[in-house]
């Protein structure tokens, strides 16, 4: 089975356009054609499951296009997505922000899906996707170290209750790499598929390991790659695995 994990940055590209000198202004405008680039890349690697971080599900920035559904349709996948902010967050009421989501796209048989929320941080969504033989959690952790540690504790509780082999994947925002998650991984019985510690951010000159695929007992990793694809500020992760 092949898992693709990709922070696509709302398909606005790898950096601010030259006509957008104000930091962050690029997040308000789309990049024509870049969504097609992402779709073509995703189709080329034929994933069974796709975890998308920072996907626009229909704001003015994307021209009302639900990027999760468009990519899913191109792949022939089922799609599951939700706004990444907490259910009580004011961001749920604001234009553009309320359409900023994370998503799972999947080809195999879906047993169930659940949405969980961290109790700290701004980005709080956890998507749990249950397939026939595995449970995959998709996360986007806080930029603040203290909040990330609370979120990892909450994530540990979810992982420890799982009745099937577990994968935890996404953008962990770990500016100190895997070392920052050492205790969480040991406690949860998880290992990183990225055994070489390859960096995934920023895409144009990667030097930080922010994105992870972590896996537990009952799962064997058969291949792992971080292609140098510059359609976002993050590089995509491709992980092939099999269930024992």
Secondary structure, DSSP 8 states (H G I E B T S, - for coil): -EEEEEE-GGG--SS--TT--STTGGGGS--TTHHHHHHHHHHHHT-SEEEEEEEEBS-GGGTT-BHHHHHHHHHT-EEEEEESB-TT-GGGGSTTGGGEEEEEEE-S-EEEEEEEE-SSSSB-EEEEEEESSEEEEEEE--SSHHHHHHHHHHHHHHHHH-SSEEEEEEE---TTGGGGGHHHHHHHT-EES-TT----BSGGG--B--EEEEE-TTEEEEEEE-----SSSB--EEEEEEE-
